[in-house]
Amino acid sequence: MTEETNVININGKEYDAASFSSEQTYLVAQLKDLQATIEQAKFHLDRNQAAFDVFFKKLMETLDAEAEQAAAS
């Protein structure tokens, strides 16, 4: 049976998390949570940017249509 280790890679160096102090463990937990929050924010940003682009395109289509109607009059 193999022994499981909790190795964390930080800046290319491996650390045994079992040897971390309580402060280090807390900081790693904070960093993991922040990383997840950042990834979620990027996910939402991508969706919001796509929606913005769709609405902006629709607005421009309506403005162009009005300009064409005014020019034809």
mmJSON file of the N, C-alpha and C atoms, coordinates in Angstrom:
{"data_MODEL":{"atom_site":{
"group_PDB":["ATOM","ATOM","ATOM","ATOM","ATOM","ATOM","ATOM","ATOM","ATOM","ATOM","ATOM","ATOM","ATOM","ATOM","ATOM","ATOM","ATOM","ATOM","ATOM","ATOM","ATOM","ATOM","ATOM","ATOM","ATOM","ATOM","ATOM","ATOM","ATOM","ATOM","ATOM","ATOM","ATOM","ATOM","ATOM","ATOM","ATOM","ATOM","ATOM","ATOM","ATOM","ATOM","ATOM","ATOM","ATOM","ATOM","ATOM","ATOM","ATOM","ATOM","ATOM","ATOM","ATOM","ATOM","ATOM","ATOM","ATOM","ATOM","ATOM","ATOM","ATOM","ATOM","ATOM","ATOM","ATOM","ATOM","ATOM","ATOM","ATOM","ATOM","ATOM","ATOM","ATOM","ATOM","ATOM","ATOM","ATOM","ATOM","ATOM","ATOM","ATOM","ATOM","ATOM","ATOM","ATOM","ATOM","ATOM","ATOM","ATOM","ATOM","ATOM","ATOM","ATOM","ATOM","ATOM","ATOM","ATOM","ATOM","ATOM","ATOM","ATOM","ATOM","ATOM","ATOM","ATOM","ATOM","ATOM","ATOM","ATOM","ATOM","ATOM","ATOM","ATOM","ATOM","ATOM","ATOM","ATOM","ATOM","ATOM","ATOM","ATOM","ATOM","ATOM","ATOM","ATOM","ATOM","ATOM","ATOM","ATOM","ATOM","ATOM","ATOM","ATOM","ATOM","ATOM","ATOM","ATOM","ATOM","ATOM","ATOM","ATOM","ATOM","ATOM","ATOM","ATOM","ATOM","ATOM","ATOM","ATOM","ATOM","ATOM","ATOM","ATOM","ATOM","ATOM","ATOM","ATOM","ATOM","ATOM","ATOM","ATOM","ATOM","ATOM","ATOM","ATOM","ATOM","ATOM","ATOM","ATOM","ATOM","ATOM","ATOM","ATOM","ATOM","ATOM","ATOM","ATOM","ATOM","ATOM","ATOM","ATOM","ATOM","ATOM","ATOM","ATOM","ATOM","ATOM","ATOM","ATOM","ATOM","ATOM","ATOM","ATOM","ATOM","ATOM","ATOM","ATOM","ATOM","ATOM","ATOM","ATOM","ATOM","ATOM","ATOM","ATOM","ATOM","ATOM","ATOM","ATOM","ATOM","ATOM","ATOM","ATOM","ATOM","ATOM","ATOM","ATOM","ATOM","ATOM"],
"id":[1,2,3,4,5,6,7,8,9,10,11,12,13,14,15,16,17,18,19,20,21,22,23,24,25,26,27,28,29,30,31,32,33,34,35,36,37,38,39,40,41,42,43,44,45,46,47,48,49,50,51,52,53,54,55,56,57,58,59,60,61,62,63,64,65,66,67,68,69,70,71,72,73,74,75,76,77,78,79,80,81,82,83,84,85,86,87,88,89,90,91,92,93,94,95,96,97,98,99,100,101,102,103,104,105,106,107,108,109,110,111,112,113,114,115,116,117,118,119,120,121,122,123,124,125,126,127,128,129,130,131,132,133,134,135,136,137,138,139,140,141,142,143,144,145,146,147,148,149,150,151,152,153,154,155,156,157,158,159,160,161,162,163,164,165,166,167,168,169,170,171,172,173,174,175,176,177,178,179,180,181,182,183,184,185,186,187,188,189,190,191,192,193,194,195,196,197,198,199,200,201,202,203,204,205,206,207,208,209,210,211,212,213,214,215,216,217,218,219],
"type_symbol":["N","C","C","N","C","C","N","C","C","N","C","C","N","C","C","N","C","C","N","C","C","N","C","C","N","C","C","N","C","C","N","C","C","N","C","C","N","C","C","N","C","C","N","C","C","N","C","C","N","C","C","N","C","C","N","C","C","N","C","C","N","C","C","N","C","C","N","C","C","N","C","C","N","C","C","N","C","C","N","C","C","N","C","C","N","C","C","N","C","C","N","C","C","N","C","C","N","C","C","N","C","C","N","C","C","N","C","C","N","C","C","N","C","C","N","C","C","N","C","C","N","C","C","N","C","C","N","C","C","N","C","C","N","C","C","N","C","C","N","C","C","N","C","C","N","C","C","N","C","C","N","C","C","N","C","C","N","C","C","N","C","C","N","C","C","N","C","C","N","C","C","N","C","C","N","C","C","N","C","C","N","C","C","N","C","C","N","C","C","N","C","C","N","C","C","N","C","C","N","C","C","N","C","C","N","C","C","N","C","C","N","C","C","N","C","C","N","C","C"],
"label_atom_id":["N","CA","C","N","CA","C","N","CA","C","N","CA","C","N","CA","C","N","CA","C","N","CA","C","N","CA","C","N","CA","C","N","CA","C","N","CA","C","N","CA","C","N","CA","C","N","CA","C","N","CA","C","N","CA","C","N","CA","C","N","CA","C","N","CA","C","N","CA","C","N","CA","C","N","CA","C","N","CA","C","N","CA","C","N","CA","C","N","CA","C","N","CA","C","N","CA","C","N","CA","C","N","CA","C","N","CA","C","N","CA","C","N","CA","C","N","CA","C","N","CA","C","N","CA","C","N","CA","C","N","CA","C","N","CA","C","N","CA","C","N","CA","C","N","CA","C","N","CA","C","N","CA","C","N","CA","C","N","CA","C","N","CA","C","N","CA","C","N","CA","C","N","CA","C","N","CA","C","N","CA","C","N","CA","C","N","CA","C","N","CA","C","N","CA","C","N","CA","C","N","CA","C","N","CA","C","N","CA","C","N","CA","C","N","CA","C","N","CA","C","N","CA","C","N","CA","C","N","CA","C","N","CA","C","N","CA","C","N","CA","C","N","CA","C","N","CA","C","N","CA","C","N","CA","C"],
"label_alt_id":[null,null,null,null,null,null,null,null,null,null,null,null,null,null,null,null,null,null,null,null,null,null,null,null,null,null,null,null,null,null,null,null,null,null,null,null,null,null,null,null,null,null,null,null,null,null,null,null,null,null,null,null,null,null,null,null,null,null,null,null,null,null,null,null,null,null,null,null,null,null,null,null,null,null,null,null,null,null,null,null,null,null,null,null,null,null,null,null,null,null,null,null,null,null,null,null,null,null,null,null,null,null,null,null,null,null,null,null,null,null,null,null,null,null,null,null,null,null,null,null,null,null,null,null,null,null,null,null,null,null,null,null,null,null,null,null,null,null,null,null,null,null,null,null,null,null,null,null,null,null,null,null,null,null,null,null,null,null,null,null,null,null,null,null,null,null,null,null,null,null,null,null,null,null,null,null,null,null,null,null,null,null,null,null,null,null,null,null,null,null,null,null,null,null,null,null,null,null,null,null,null,null,null,null,null,null,null,null,null,null,null,null,null,null,null,null,null,null,null],
"label_comp_id":["MET","MET","MET","THR","THR","THR","GLU","GLU","GLU","GLU","GLU","GLU","THR","THR","THR","ASN","ASN","ASN","VAL","VAL","VAL","ILE","ILE","ILE","ASN","ASN","ASN","ILE","ILE","ILE","ASN","ASN","ASN","GLY","GLY","GLY","LYS","LYS","LYS","GLU","GLU","GLU","TYR","TYR","TYR","ASP","ASP","ASP","ALA","ALA","ALA","ALA","ALA","ALA","SER","SER","SER","PHE","PHE","PHE","SER","SER","SER","SER","SER","SER","GLU","GLU","GLU","GLN","GLN","GLN","THR","THR","THR","TYR","TYR","TYR","LEU","LEU","LEU","VAL","VAL","VAL","ALA","ALA","ALA","GLN","GLN","GLN","LEU","LEU","LEU","LYS","LYS","LYS","ASP","ASP","ASP","LEU","LEU","LEU","GLN","GLN","GLN","ALA","ALA","ALA","THR","THR","THR","ILE","ILE","ILE","GLU","GLU","GLU","GLN","GLN","GLN","ALA","ALA","ALA","LYS","LYS","LYS","PHE","PHE","PHE","HIS","HIS","HIS","LEU","LEU","LEU","ASP","ASP","ASP","ARG","ARG","ARG","ASN","ASN","ASN","GLN","GLN","GLN","ALA","ALA","ALA","ALA","ALA","ALA","PHE","PHE","PHE","ASP","ASP","ASP","VAL","VAL","VAL","PHE","PHE","PHE","PHE","PHE","PHE","LYS","LYS","LYS","LYS","LYS","LYS","LEU","LEU","LEU","MET","MET","MET","GLU","GLU","GLU","THR","THR","THR","LEU","LEU","LEU","ASP","ASP","ASP","ALA","ALA","ALA","GLU","GLU","GLU","ALA","ALA","ALA","GLU","GLU","GLU","GLN","GLN","GLN","ALA","ALA","ALA","ALA","ALA","ALA","ALA","ALA","ALA","SER","SER","SER"],
"label_asym_id":["A","A","A","A","A","A","A","A","A","A","A","A","A","A","A","A","A","A","A","A","A","A","A","A","A","A","A","A","A","A","A","A","A","A","A","A","A","A","A","A","A","A","A","A","A","A","A","A","A","A","A","A","A","A","A","A","A","A","A","A","A","A","A","A","A","A","A","A","A","A","A","A","A","A","A","A","A","A","A","A","A","A","A","A","A","A","A","A","A","A","A","A","A","A","A","A","A","A","A","A","A","A","A","A","A","A","A","A","A","A","A","A","A","A","A","A","A","A","A","A","A","A","A","A","A","A","A","A","A","A","A","A","A","A","A","A","A","A","A","A","A","A","A","A","A","A","A","A","A","A","A","A","A","A","A","A","A","A","A","A","A","A","A","A","A","A","A","A","A","A","A","A","A","A","A","A","A","A","A","A","A","A","A","A","A","A","A","A","A","A","A","A","A","A","A","A","A","A","A","A","A","A","A","A","A","A","A","A","A","A","A","A","A","A","A","A","A","A","A"],
"label_entity_id":["1","1","1","1","1","1","1","1","1","1","1","1","1","1","1","1","1","1","1","1","1","1","1","1","1","1","1","1","1","1","1","1","1","1","1","1","1","1","1","1","1","1","1","1","1","1","1","1","1","1","1","1","1","1","1","1","1","1","1","1","1","1","1","1","1","1","1","1","1","1","1","1","1","1","1","1","1","1","1","1","1","1","1","1","1","1","1","1","1","1","1","1","1","1","1","1","1","1","1","1","1","1","1","1","1","1","1","1","1","1","1","1","1","1","1","1","1","1","1","1","1","1","1","1","1","1","1","1","1","1","1","1","1","1","1","1","1","1","1","1","1","1","1","1","1","1","1","1","1","1","1","1","1","1","1","1","1","1","1","1","1","1","1","1","1","1","1","1","1","1","1","1","1","1","1","1","1","1","1","1","1","1","1","1","1","1","1","1","1","1","1","1","1","1","1","1","1","1","1","1","1","1","1","1","1","1","1","1","1","1","1","1","1","1","1","1","1","1","1"],
"label_seq_id":[1,1,1,2,2,2,3,3,3,4,4,4,5,5,5,6,6,6,7,7,7,8,8,8,9,9,9,10,10,10,11,11,11,12,12,12,13,13,13,14,14,14,15,15,15,16,16,16,17,17,17,18,18,18,19,19,19,20,20,20,21,21,21,22,22,22,23,23,23,24,24,24,25,25,25,26,26,26,27,27,27,28,28,28,29,29,29,30,30,30,31,31,31,32,32,32,33,33,33,34,34,34,35,35,35,36,36,36,37,37,37,38,38,38,39,39,39,40,40,40,41,41,41,42,42,42,43,43,43,44,44,44,45,45,45,46,46,46,47,47,47,48,48,48,49,49,49,50,50,50,51,51,51,52,52,52,53,53,53,54,54,54,55,55,55,56,56,56,57,57,57,58,58,58,59,59,59,60,60,60,61,61,61,62,62,62,63,63,63,64,64,64,65,65,65,66,66,66,67,67,67,68,68,68,69,69,69,70,70,70,71,71,71,72,72,72,73,73,73],
"pdbx_PDB_ins_code":[null,null,null,null,null,null,null,null,null,null,null,null,null,null,null,null,null,null,null,null,null,null,null,null,null,null,null,null,null,null,null,null,null,null,null,null,null,null,null,null,null,null,null,null,null,null,null,null,null,null,null,null,null,null,null,null,null,null,null,null,null,null,null,null,null,null,null,null,null,null,null,null,null,null,null,null,null,null,null,null,null,null,null,null,null,null,null,null,null,null,null,null,null,null,null,null,null,null,null,null,null,null,null,null,null,null,null,null,null,null,null,null,null,null,null,null,null,null,null,null,null,null,null,null,null,null,null,null,null,null,null,null,null,null,null,null,null,null,null,null,null,null,null,null,null,null,null,null,null,null,null,null,null,null,null,null,null,null,null,null,null,null,null,null,null,null,null,null,null,null,null,null,null,null,null,null,null,null,null,null,null,null,null,null,null,null,null,null,null,null,null,null,null,null,null,null,null,null,null,null,null,null,null,null,null,null,null,null,null,null,null,null,null,null,null,null,null,null,null],
"Cartn_x":[0.848,0.0,0.899,0.517,1.332,0.815,1.748,1.393,1.057,-0.069,-0.468,0.228,0.736,1.345,0.62,0.643,0.001,1.1,1.596,2.679,2.084,2.568,2.112,3.285,3.029,4.069,3.857,4.869,4.808,6.047,5.816,6.921,7.952,7.469,8.347,9.034,8.746,9.346,8.254,8.547,7.549,7.701,6.548,6.496,5.54,5.887,5.0,4.053,2.794,1.819,1.624,1.932,1.786,2.75,3.811,4.788,4.499,3.433,3.109,2.61,2.903,2.339,0.865,0.154,-1.269,-1.44,-0.534,-0.613,-0.383,0.598,0.867,-0.308,-0.9,-2.068,-3.221,-3.419,-4.462,-4.199,-2.95,-2.61,-2.822,-2.472,-2.704,-4.199,-4.992,-6.449,-6.992,-6.501,-6.924,-6.556,-5.342,-4.893,-5.724,-6.037,-6.869,-8.253,-8.818,-10.137,-10.091,-9.063,-8.918,-8.733,-7.979,-7.778,-9.117,-9.929,-11.253,-12.136,-12.07,-12.853,-12.43,-11.135,-10.62,-11.083,-11.005,-11.454,-12.947,-13.734,-15.17,-15.44,-14.685,-14.86,-14.539,-13.488,-13.148,-14.266,-14.84,-15.951,-17.116,-17.464,-18.567,-18.22,-16.978,-16.551,-16.707,-16.309,-16.462,-17.925,-18.807,-20.235,-20.771,-20.384,-20.858,-20.334,-19.095,-18.538,-19.282,-19.604,-20.358,-21.75,-22.411,-23.745,-23.648,-22.643,-22.441,-22.278,-21.467,-21.228,-22.526,-23.377,-24.649,-25.555,-25.675,-26.534,-25.983,-24.673,-24.076,-24.319,-24.166,-24.404,-25.86,-26.781,-28.204,-28.49,-27.909,-28.09,-27.582,-26.398,-25.831,-26.699,-27.28,-28.175,-29.391,-29.954,-31.13,-30.764,-29.607,-29.172,-28.878,-28.243,-27.964,-29.25,-30.225,-31.519,-32.214,-32.175,-32.772,-32.061,-30.752,-29.972,-30.298,-30.466,-30.827,-32.22,-33.163,-34.522,-34.504,-33.728,-33.656,-33.014,-32.039,-31.366,-32.282,-33.15,-34.065,-35.216,-35.466,-36.607,-36.291],
"Cartn_y":[-1.167,0.0,1.238,2.237,3.446,4.486,5.239,6.295,7.554,8.155,9.374,10.568,11.441,12.659,13.851,14.926,16.138,17.108,16.925,17.747,18.922,20.101,21.324,21.917,22.27,22.873,24.382,25.115,26.564,27.107,27.82,28.391,27.345,26.167,25.122,24.305,24.582,23.837,23.071,21.826,20.995,21.116,21.215,21.32,20.258,19.696,18.752,19.56,19.61,20.414,19.933,18.676,18.154,18.846,19.438,20.101,21.598,22.081,23.507,23.876,25.105,25.641,25.926,26.23,26.545,27.818,28.774,29.991,29.68,28.84,28.475,27.715,26.825,26.078,27.03,28.011,29.017,29.833,30.249,31.044,30.256,28.977,28.133,28.013,27.846,27.761,29.064,30.191,31.488,31.599,31.208,31.282,30.389,29.181,28.278,28.878,29.47,30.078,31.284,32.096,33.253,32.826,31.761,31.253,30.82,30.133,29.708,30.919,31.94,33.155,33.866,33.934,34.57,33.808,32.482,31.673,31.868,31.945,32.161,33.551,34.546,35.904,35.954,35.253,35.192,34.522,33.467,32.759,33.714,34.48,35.434,36.582,37.024,38.087,37.66,36.433,35.935,35.954,35.492,35.467,36.882,37.763,39.143,39.85,39.582,40.196,39.718,38.43,37.889,38.526,38.657,39.279,40.751,41.452,42.853,42.98,42.108,42.148,41.939,41.028,40.763,41.997,42.582,43.758,44.95,45.118,46.224,46.05,44.836,44.561,44.874,44.454,44.707,46.204,46.955,48.398,49.033,48.629,49.193,48.868,47.668,47.302,48.22,48.509,49.381,50.809,51.287,52.64,52.743,51.721,51.715,51.679,50.905,50.813,52.173,52.866,54.208,55.178,55.109,55.99,55.727,54.473,54.119,54.634,54.513,55.015,56.53,57.219,58.673,59.108,58.387,58.732,58.477,57.472,57.134,58.136,58.84,59.785,61.083],
"Cartn_z":[0.0,0.0,0.0,-0.773,-0.839,0.149,0.664,1.596,0.8,1.11,0.42,1.058,0.188,0.68,0.074,0.768,0.303,-0.109,-1.337,-1.843,-2.603,-2.29,-2.944,-3.702,-4.959,-5.786,-5.79,-5.303,-5.249,-5.943,-7.035,-7.818,-8.218,-8.592,-9.085,-8.001,-6.765,-5.66,-4.916,-4.583,-3.9,-2.384,-1.732,-0.277,0.262,1.41,2.085,2.96,2.569,3.289,4.724,4.989,6.346,7.309,6.752,7.617,7.768,7.146,7.223,8.613,8.994,10.227,9.992,11.057,10.889,10.064,10.197,9.394,7.916,7.626,6.234,5.635,6.39,5.93,5.641,6.522,6.331,5.067,4.854,3.675,2.393,2.395,1.222,0.953,2.0,1.825,1.245,1.722,1.187,-0.294,-0.645,-2.031,-2.942,-2.48,-3.277,-3.498,-2.452,-2.575,-3.513,-3.395,-4.282,-5.729,-5.933,-7.295,-7.89,-7.108,-7.582,-7.867,-7.018,-7.222,-8.501,-8.741,-9.955,-11.192,-11.151,-12.288,-12.535,-11.47,-11.62,-12.193,-11.748,-12.27,-13.761,-14.178,-15.6,-16.395,-15.835,-16.457,-16.685,-15.64,-15.747,-16.697,-16.67,-17.567,-19.023,-19.352,-20.717,-21.147,-20.266,-20.58,-20.725,-19.827,-19.9,-21.141,-21.523,-22.725,-23.961,-24.002,-25.139,-25.209,-24.078,-24.055,-24.459,-23.97,-24.341,-25.847,-26.43,-27.869,-28.655,-28.203,-28.878,-28.803,-27.614,-27.466,-28.244,-28.237,-28.981,-30.477,-30.972,-32.388,-32.746,-31.88,-32.131,-32.145,-31.224,-31.189,-32.477,-32.907,-34.127,-35.342,-35.375,-36.477,-36.518,-35.331,-35.312,-35.692,-35.247,-35.607,-37.1,-37.649,-39.089,-39.905,-39.433,-40.14,-40.127,-38.988,-38.922,-39.852,-39.916,-40.78,-42.238,-42.587,-43.967,-44.321,-43.379,-43.609,-43.767,-42.953,-43.038,-44.354,-44.819,-46.077,-47.266,-47.145,-48.244,-48.323,-47.263,-47.234,-47.92],
"occupancy":[1.0,1.0,1.0,1.0,1.0,1.0,1.0,1.0,1.0,1.0,1.0,1.0,1.0,1.0,1.0,1.0,1.0,1.0,1.0,1.0,1.0,1.0,1.0,1.0,1.0,1.0,1.0,1.0,1.0,1.0,1.0,1.0,1.0,1.0,1.0,1.0,1.0,1.0,1.0,1.0,1.0,1.0,1.0,1.0,1.0,1.0,1.0,1.0,1.0,1.0,1.0,1.0,1.0,1.0,1.0,1.0,1.0,1.0,1.0,1.0,1.0,1.0,1.0,1.0,1.0,1.0,1.0,1.0,1.0,1.0,1.0,1.0,1.0,1.0,1.0,1.0,1.0,1.0,1.0,1.0,1.0,1.0,1.0,1.0,1.0,1.0,1.0,1.0,1.0,1.0,1.0,1.0,1.0,1.0,1.0,1.0,1.0,1.0,1.0,1.0,1.0,1.0,1.0,1.0,1.0,1.0,1.0,1.0,1.0,1.0,1.0,1.0,1.0,1.0,1.0,1.0,1.0,1.0,1.0,1.0,1.0,1.0,1.0,1.0,1.0,1.0,1.0,1.0,1.0,1.0,1.0,1.0,1.0,1.0,1.0,1.0,1.0,1.0,1.0,1.0,1.0,1.0,1.0,1.0,1.0,1.0,1.0,1.0,1.0,1.0,1.0,1.0,1.0,1.0,1.0,1.0,1.0,1.0,1.0,1.0,1.0,1.0,1.0,1.0,1.0,1.0,1.0,1.0,1.0,1.0,1.0,1.0,1.0,1.0,1.0,1.0,1.0,1.0,1.0,1.0,1.0,1.0,1.0,1.0,1.0,1.0,1.0,1.0,1.0,1.0,1.0,1.0,1.0,1.0,1.0,1.0,1.0,1.0,1.0,1.0,1.0,1.0,1.0,1.0,1.0,1.0,1.0,1.0,1.0,1.0,1.0,1.0,1.0,1.0,1.0,1.0,1.0,1.0,1.0],
"B_iso_or_equiv":[0.0,0.0,0.0,0.0,0.0,0.0,0.0,0.0,0.0,0.0,0.0,0.0,0.0,0.0,0.0,0.0,0.0,0.0,0.0,0.0,0.0,0.0,0.0,0.0,0.0,0.0,0.0,0.0,0.0,0.0,0.0,0.0,0.0,0.0,0.0,0.0,0.0,0.0,0.0,0.0,0.0,0.0,0.0,0.0,0.0,0.0,0.0,0.0,0.0,0.0,0.0,0.0,0.0,0.0,0.0,0.0,0.0,0.0,0.0,0.0,0.0,0.0,0.0,0.0,0.0,0.0,0.0,0.0,0.0,0.0,0.0,0.0,0.0,0.0,0.0,0.0,0.0,0.0,0.0,0.0,0.0,0.0,0.0,0.0,0.0,0.0,0.0,0.0,0.0,0.0,0.0,0.0,0.0,0.0,0.0,0.0,0.0,0.0,0.0,0.0,0.0,0.0,0.0,0.0,0.0,0.0,0.0,0.0,0.0,0.0,0.0,0.0,0.0,0.0,0.0,0.0,0.0,0.0,0.0,0.0,0.0,0.0,0.0,0.0,0.0,0.0,0.0,0.0,0.0,0.0,0.0,0.0,0.0,0.0,0.0,0.0,0.0,0.0,0.0,0.0,0.0,0.0,0.0,0.0,0.0,0.0,0.0,0.0,0.0,0.0,0.0,0.0,0.0,0.0,0.0,0.0,0.0,0.0,0.0,0.0,0.0,0.0,0.0,0.0,0.0,0.0,0.0,0.0,0.0,0.0,0.0,0.0,0.0,0.0,0.0,0.0,0.0,0.0,0.0,0.0,0.0,0.0,0.0,0.0,0.0,0.0,0.0,0.0,0.0,0.0,0.0,0.0,0.0,0.0,0.0,0.0,0.0,0.0,0.0,0.0,0.0,0.0,0.0,0.0,0.0,0.0,0.0,0.0,0.0,0.0,0.0,0.0,0.0,0.0,0.0,0.0,0.0,0.0,0.0],
"pdbx_formal_charge":[null,null,null,null,null,null,null,null,null,null,null,null,null,null,null,null,null,null,null,null,null,null,null,null,null,null,null,null,null,null,null,null,null,null,null,null,null,null,null,null,null,null,null,null,null,null,null,null,null,null,null,null,null,null,null,null,null,null,null,null,null,null,null,null,null,null,null,null,null,null,null,null,null,null,null,null,null,null,null,null,null,null,null,null,null,null,null,null,null,null,null,null,null,null,null,null,null,null,null,null,null,null,null,null,null,null,null,null,null,null,null,null,null,null,null,null,null,null,null,null,null,null,null,null,null,null,null,null,null,null,null,null,null,null,null,null,null,null,null,null,null,null,null,null,null,null,null,null,null,null,null,null,null,null,null,null,null,null,null,null,null,null,null,null,null,null,null,null,null,null,null,null,null,null,null,null,null,null,null,null,null,null,null,null,null,null,null,null,null,null,null,null,null,null,null,null,null,null,null,null,null,null,null,null,null,null,null,null,null,null,null,null,null,null,null,null,null,null,null],
"auth_seq_id":[1,1,1,2,2,2,3,3,3,4,4,4,5,5,5,6,6,6,7,7,7,8,8,8,9,9,9,10,10,10,11,11,11,12,12,12,13,13,13,14,14,14,15,15,15,16,16,16,17,17,17,18,18,18,19,19,19,20,20,20,21,21,21,22,22,22,23,23,23,24,24,24,25,25,25,26,26,26,27,27,27,28,28,28,29,29,29,30,30,30,31,31,31,32,32,32,33,33,33,34,34,34,35,35,35,36,36,36,37,37,37,38,38,38,39,39,39,40,40,40,41,41,41,42,42,42,43,43,43,44,44,44,45,45,45,46,46,46,47,47,47,48,48,48,49,49,49,50,50,50,51,51,51,52,52,52,53,53,53,54,54,54,55,55,55,56,56,56,57,57,57,58,58,58,59,59,59,60,60,60,61,61,61,62,62,62,63,63,63,64,64,64,65,65,65,66,66,66,67,67,67,68,68,68,69,69,69,70,70,70,71,71,71,72,72,72,73,73,73],
"auth_comp_id":["MET","MET","MET","THR","THR","THR","GLU","GLU","GLU","GLU","GLU","GLU","THR","THR","THR","ASN","ASN","ASN","VAL","VAL","VAL","ILE","ILE","ILE","ASN","ASN","ASN","ILE","ILE","ILE","ASN","ASN","ASN","GLY","GLY","GLY","LYS","LYS","LYS","GLU","GLU","GLU","TYR","TYR","TYR","ASP","ASP","ASP","ALA","ALA","ALA","ALA","ALA","ALA","SER","SER","SER","PHE","PHE","PHE","SER","SER","SER","SER","SER","SER","GLU","GLU","GLU","GLN","GLN","GLN","THR","THR","THR","TYR","TYR","TYR","LEU","LEU","LEU","VAL","VAL","VAL","ALA","ALA","ALA","GLN","GLN","GLN","LEU","LEU","LEU","LYS","LYS","LYS","ASP","ASP","ASP","LEU","LEU","LEU","GLN","GLN","GLN","ALA","ALA","ALA","THR","THR","THR","ILE","ILE","ILE","GLU","GLU","GLU","GLN","GLN","GLN","ALA","ALA","ALA","LYS","LYS","LYS","PHE","PHE","PHE","HIS","HIS","HIS","LEU","LEU","LEU","ASP","ASP","ASP","ARG","ARG","ARG","ASN","ASN","ASN","GLN","GLN","GLN","ALA","ALA","ALA","ALA","ALA","ALA","PHE","PHE","PHE","ASP","ASP","ASP","VAL","VAL","VAL","PHE","PHE","PHE","PHE","PHE","PHE","LYS","LYS","LYS","LYS","LYS","LYS","LEU","LEU","LEU","MET","MET","MET","GLU","GLU","GLU","THR","THR","THR","LEU","LEU","LEU","ASP","ASP","ASP","ALA","ALA","ALA","GLU","GLU","GLU","ALA","ALA","ALA","GLU","GLU","GLU","GLN","GLN","GLN","ALA","ALA","ALA","ALA","ALA","ALA","ALA","ALA","ALA","SER","SER","SER"],
"auth_asym_id":["A","A","A","A","A","A","A","A","A","A","A","A","A","A","A","A","A","A","A","A","A","A","A","A","A","A","A","A","A","A","A","A","A","A","A","A","A","A","A","A","A","A","A","A","A","A","A","A","A","A","A","A","A","A","A","A","A","A","A","A","A","A","A","A","A","A","A","A","A","A","A","A","A","A","A","A","A","A","A","A","A","A","A","A","A","A","A","A","A","A","A","A","A","A","A","A","A","A","A","A","A","A","A","A","A","A","A","A","A","A","A","A","A","A","A","A","A","A","A","A","A","A","A","A","A","A","A","A","A","A","A","A","A","A","A","A","A","A","A","A","A","A","A","A","A","A","A","A","A","A","A","A","A","A","A","A","A","A","A","A","A","A","A","A","A","A","A","A","A","A","A","A","A","A","A","A","A","A","A","A","A","A","A","A","A","A","A","A","A","A","A","A","A","A","A","A","A","A","A","A","A","A","A","A","A","A","A","A","A","A","A","A","A","A","A","A","A","A","A"],
"auth_atom_id":["N","CA","C","N","CA","C","N","CA","C","N","CA","C","N","CA","C","N","CA","C","N","CA","C","N","CA","C","N","CA","C","N","CA","C","N","CA","C","N","CA","C","N","CA","C","N","CA","C","N","CA","C","N","CA","C","N","CA","C","N","CA","C","N","CA","C","N","CA","C","N","CA","C","N","CA","C","N","CA","C","N","CA","C","N","CA","C","N","CA","C","N","CA","C","N","CA","C","N","CA","C","N","CA","C","N","CA","C","N","CA","C","N","CA","C","N","CA","C","N","CA","C","N","CA","C","N","CA","C","N","CA","C","N","CA","C","N","CA","C","N","CA","C","N","CA","C","N","CA","C","N","CA","C","N","CA","C","N","CA","C","N","CA","C","N","CA","C","N","CA","C","N","CA","C","N","CA","C","N","CA","C","N","CA","C","N","CA","C","N","CA","C","N","CA","C","N","CA","C","N","CA","C","N","CA","C","N","CA","C","N","CA","C","N","CA","C","N","CA","C","N","CA","C","N","CA","C","N","CA","C","N","CA","C","N","CA","C","N","CA","C","N","CA","C","N","CA","C","N","CA","C","N","CA","C"],
"pdbx_PDB_model_num":[1,1,1,1,1,1,1,1,1,1,1,1,1,1,1,1,1,1,1,1,1,1,1,1,1,1,1,1,1,1,1,1,1,1,1,1,1,1,1,1,1,1,1,1,1,1,1,1,1,1,1,1,1,1,1,1,1,1,1,1,1,1,1,1,1,1,1,1,1,1,1,1,1,1,1,1,1,1,1,1,1,1,1,1,1,1,1,1,1,1,1,1,1,1,1,1,1,1,1,1,1,1,1,1,1,1,1,1,1,1,1,1,1,1,1,1,1,1,1,1,1,1,1,1,1,1,1,1,1,1,1,1,1,1,1,1,1,1,1,1,1,1,1,1,1,1,1,1,1,1,1,1,1,1,1,1,1,1,1,1,1,1,1,1,1,1,1,1,1,1,1,1,1,1,1,1,1,1,1,1,1,1,1,1,1,1,1,1,1,1,1,1,1,1,1,1,1,1,1,1,1,1,1,1,1,1,1,1,1,1,1,1,1,1,1,1,1,1,1]
}}}
